[in-house]
Structure formats: structure tokens, C-alpha cells
Amino acid sequence: MTITALTGEGEVSNVIVPNGTPGFTISPPMHKLGWHASDTRELSFKDVAVPEGNLLGERGRGFVQFLEILDGGRISVAAMGVGLAQGAYDLAFAYARERRQFGKPISSFQAVQFKLADMATEIEAGRALVYRAAWLKDQGRPFALAAAQAKLYTGELSNRVVNASLQMHGGYGFMEESAIARLYRDQKVLEIGEGTNEVQRMVIAKHLGL
């Protein structure tokens, strides 16, 4: 387990704490709204001692390392947002062509067509933001602004798309047996993990020089 800890006055470092280290305890699994397949537990540290050899990287550079990892992680979460939005769109598209009302599929109604058209267009915009952030990182160029923008946009995008998709499914979408119900639950963490939407806006404003 790698933790970020104070290793001196005003000094933050990353330290490796092996499982079984005295004083290091792991709680039973916590129950979440979504992401049930993700094992989430509380970690507790009481008088835990580890040798200096357990430092990960240079001593005192823990906060810098943390921020670098966070920026890269935002691209990953943004990619999840695009993937979830695409999955929700695919479910809505298929269901709209299958579900019939007034003797014809609901995909023939302009209101449904326009909603699907908007969803498809916004997903492509989100995908482009993610690709751009990932490309900048791969090129070794500054990417923190692009990562925050991609993460903010795709987090809110996935919210809009999954909500519209569930609405299109009607009552069936509200049943836990439906695939869209799981996506609806799982989506919310994409607006929280690696920094909330509000944090992304703060990061973006800072990089804009505000």
C-alpha cells in the first residue's frame, strides 16, 4: 500500500506500507451507491513505523508526485465518462428501436430522435477532449488543463446522457434488473473521483490565469 504522509515539518513524501505492518489495519468492505465490483475499504494507521527504504521516490516530493498522478488519473476518469455515456447511448438507441408506442417504434418520434442526436454529438465532443488530453500527455507537453477540462466535461456529459437514456427506457429503466439502472448508479462517482466538478473548475480557472 502506498500512502502520502508527513515525513517531517512541512515535508510530504510517498511511503510504501506493506500489508501486515503492525498498526496498519484494513476495514471490512464499505457499501457504495455504485461501483459494487470495486473493493473500497477504510485504512487506519496507528503508530505505524516503516524504514526509510520504503520511500517511493525522492523524500519531500510526495505532494508533487501526488499532483502528477492526479492529473493523469483525470484523463482515465474522463475516458470512463465517455465509455459510460457511449454505453448508455447504445442502450437507449437499441431500446428506442425496439419499444413500440401507438403502433410504431419510439425512435420514429422526433422528440426521441433529437435527444439521441444530441447525445451522439456530445459524446463525440467528449471523446475529442479525452483524446487531446491523452495526446498532450504522451507528447510530454503540459496537459493538466486539458485533463481537467476533459474530466469536467465528460463527468457532466455522462450524467446528462445516462439520465436521458434511463428516461427513454421509462419504467423498465427504473428496475434494478435493467443495464441502464446500473450505469445510472455507477455514473455519479465520475463527478466526484479525482476531484469533484467544482475542483475541476478551480483547476481550470487557475490554469487560465484567473
C-alpha positions in Angstrom: 0.0 0.0 0.0 1.4 3.4 -1.0 0.4 6.4 1.2 1.1 10.1 1.1 2.3 11.2 4.6 4.1 13.9 6.5 7.7 12.8 6.9 8.9 16.0 8.5 7.8 19.5 9.3 6.3 20.8 6.1 7.6 17.7 4.3 5.3 15.3 2.4 6.5 12.0 1.0 5.1 8.9 -0.5 5.8 5.7 1.5 5.2 2.0 0.9 3.4 0.3 3.8 3.3 -3.5 3.3 0.1 -5.4 4.4 0.6 -6.9 7.8 2.7 -4.0 9.1 1.9 -3.5 12.9 -0.6 -0.7 13.4 -1.9 -0.9 9.8 -5.4 -2.2 9.6 -8.0 -2.5 6.8 -11.7 -2.3 7.5 -14.4 -4.6 6.0 -15.7 -3.7 2.6 -17.7 -0.4 2.5 -21.1 -0.3 0.7 -21.4 2.2 -2.1 -24.2 3.6 -4.2 -22.5 2.2 -7.3 -19.3 0.6 -8.5 -20.2 -2.5 -6.4 -17.4 -4.5 -8.1 -14.8 -2.1 -6.8 -13.5 -3.1 -3.4 -13.4 0.0 -1.2 -12.2 -0.1 2.4 -11.1 2.3 5.1 -7.4 2.2 6.0 -6.2 3.0 9.6 -2.6 3.7 10.7 -1.7 3.8 14.4 2.0 4.2 15.4 3.0 2.6 12.1 6.8 2.5 11.5 8.5 1.7 8.2 12.1 2.0 7.2 13.4 4.9 5.1 14.0 2.4 2.3 10.2 2.3 1.9 10.2 5.8 0.5 8.7 5.9 -3.0 10.7 8.4 -5.0 12.6 11.4 -3.5 11.9 12.4 0.1 9.8 15.6 0.3 8.4 15.3 -3.3 5.3 13.4 -2.3 2.9 16.2 -2.9 4.3 16.9 -6.4 4.1 13.2 -7.2 0.5 13.1 -6.0 -0.5 16.0 -8.2 1.2 14.4 -11.2 -0.6 11.2 -10.7 -3.9 13.1 -10.1 -3.6 14.9 -13.5 -3.1 11.6 -15.3 -5.9 10.0 -13.3 -8.3 12.7 -14.6 -7.7 11.5 -18.1 -8.6 8.0 -17.1 -11.8 9.1 -15.3 -12.7 11.2 -18.3 -12.3 8.2 -20.5 -14.6 6.3 -18.2 -17.1 9.1 -18.6 -17.0 8.8 -22.4 -17.3 5.0 -22.2 -20.3 5.2 -19.8 -22.0 7.8 -21.9 -21.5 5.7 -25.0 -22.8 2.6 -23.3 -25.9 4.5 -22.1 -26.4 5.9 -25.6 -26.1 2.4 -27.2 -28.7 1.0 -24.7 -31.1 4.0 -25.4 -30.7 3.6 -29.2 -31.4 -0.1 -29.2 -34.4 0.3 -26.8 -35.9 3.2 -28.8 -35.9 1.0 -31.9 -37.4 -1.9 -30.0 -40.0 -0.2 -27.9 -43.3 0.5 -29.7 -45.9 3.0 -28.8 -49.0 3.9 -30.9 -48.1 1.1 -33.3 -44.6 2.2 -34.1 -41.1 2.3 -32.5 -40.5 5.3 -30.3 -37.3 6.0 -32.4 -39.7 7.3 -35.0 -40.8 10.2 -32.8 -38.9 13.4 -33.4 -38.5 14.1 -29.7 -36.6 10.9 -29.2 -34.6 11.4 -32.4 -33.5 14.8 -31.4 -32.4 13.5 -27.9 -30.4 10.7 -29.5 -28.8 13.1 -32.0 -27.8 15.5 -29.1 -26.4 12.6 -27.1 -24.3 11.2 -30.1 -22.9 14.7 -30.9 -21.9 15.5 -27.3 -20.3 12.1 -26.8 -18.0 12.8 -29.8 -17.1 16.2 -28.4 -16.2 14.5 -25.1 -14.2 11.8 -26.9 -12.2 14.5 -28.6 -11.4 16.2 -25.3 -10.1 13.0 -23.9 -8.0 12.1 -26.9 -6.5 15.6 -26.8 -5.5 15.4 -23.1 -4.1 11.9 -23.6 -2.1 13.1 -26.7 -0.6 16.0 -24.8 0.5 13.7 -22.0 2.0 11.2 -24.5 3.9 14.0 -26.1 5.4 15.2 -22.8 3.6 18.5 -23.1 1.7 20.3 -20.3 -1.7 18.5 -20.0 -3.1 19.5 -16.6 -5.6 22.0 -18.1 -6.7 19.6 -20.9 -7.2 16.8 -18.3 -9.3 18.9 -16.0 -11.4 20.2 -18.9 -11.9 16.6 -20.2 -12.8 15.3 -16.8 -15.3 18.1 -16.1 -17.0 17.9 -19.4 -17.3 14.1 -19.6 -18.4 13.8 -16.0 -21.3 16.2 -16.6 -21.9 14.7 -20.1 -22.2 11.1 -18.7 -24.7 12.5 -16.2 -26.9 14.0 -18.9 -26.7 11.0 -21.2 -27.4 8.3 -18.6 -30.3 10.3 -17.2 -31.8 10.8 -20.7 -31.2 7.1 -21.5 -33.0 6.0 -18.4 -35.9 8.4 -19.1 -36.2 6.8 -22.6 -36.4 3.4 -21.0 -39.4 4.5 -18.9 -40.5 2.3 -16.1 -38.2 -0.6 -17.2 -35.2 1.6 -16.7 -36.1 2.1 -13.1 -35.8 -1.6 -12.4 -32.5 -2.8 -11.0 -32.5 -5.7 -13.5 -32.0 -3.3 -16.3 -28.5 -2.5 -17.5 -29.2 1.2 -17.6 -30.0 1.2 -13.9 -26.5 0.0 -13.1 -25.0 2.7 -15.3 -27.2 5.3 -13.6 -25.8 4.3 -10.2 -22.2 4.0 -11.4 -22.1 7.4 -13.1 -22.2 9.7 -10.1 -18.7 8.8 -8.9 -17.3 10.2 -12.2 -18.2 13.7 -11.0 -16.5 13.0 -7.6 -13.4 10.9 -8.1 -10.0 12.5 -9.0 -11.6 15.8 -7.9 -15.2 17.0 -7.9 -16.7 19.1 -10.7 -16.1 22.1 -8.5 -12.4 21.2 -8.1 -12.0 20.9 -11.8 -13.4 24.4 -12.3 -10.9 25.7 -9.8 -8.0 23.9 -11.6 -9.2 25.2 -15.0 -9.6 28.8 -13.7 -6.1 28.6 -12.2 -4.5 27.5 -15.5 -6.4 30.2 -17.3 -4.6 32.7 -15.1 -7.7 33.8 -13.1 
